Amino acid sequence: MRIWLDGGLQDIESARVSVFDHGLTVGDGIFETVKAVDGRPFALTRHLDRLTRSARGLGLPDPDLDEVRRACAAVLDANPMPLGRLRITYTGGHGPLGSDRGEHGPTLVIALGETKRRPDSTAAITVPWTRNERGALTGLKTTSYAENVVALSRAHGQGASEALFANTVGRLCEGTGSNVFVVLDGELHTPPLASGCLAGITRALTVEWTGAKETDLPLDVLERAEEIFLTSTLRDVQAVHRVDDRELPGAPGPVTAKAMRIFDERAGNDLDP
């Protein structure tokens, strides 16, 4: 396995990032996960646009997107696989042990791991912790991911692949690494960005391609929604057949199945929509 680290390809066994890198010591970094199909990245332009927005939100220098594109292509060429998870990580770089940044400049790492197509449906749980819709990191895809690790571990312990959060005012927000859609009276809805959820790339494409409405929703909508599905880079559109103790038989339902079909067709026709 070959990865890109600060300017060139390196063997994974020899590649090293400083133990004083701010991404490790205080989570001062951002990342993107990009789906790669037969060595070609999906929606890379949108992912790089969000990478830049996240960098500006953290006060990091804008990443050199030409370098990132070259690095992605080099890593994909060096590691051929049918379906991959391309991870772009960009951190504050070498710095002190405290929260102040150093002056060494950012670290850029691009790595690729093989993955498999997700099942058509999955189970999810709700968790008692909340997303802060007014926090400094709201809407940024940062490496400060520990609360997602904790929530996802709880989900796995209950036989689910995702944990869903409300925000601080009890409105439906998002999953640890996904956005959530619900069907009410046959219509498709997803929480607005004001809820504190991440502006997911797959979420945005699904809204554009299906006409889903962005709607402020209470968390208990999950108890009455006719259908529920998740979207993310590696899930694409994935039906939910159970939330907590509530079963949704027949998932994917008709609205979800249509959304899955539309997404597959549109994504298959344009790798950089």
Helices and strands as residue ranges (DSSP letters): E 2-5, E 8-11, H 22-25, E 29-37, E 40-41, H 44-58, H 65-78, E 83-91, E 107-114, E 121-131, H 146-157, E 162-167, E 172-175, E 179-184, E 187-190, G 193-195, H 201-210, E 213-214, G 219-223, E 227-232, E 236-243, E 246-247, H 254-269
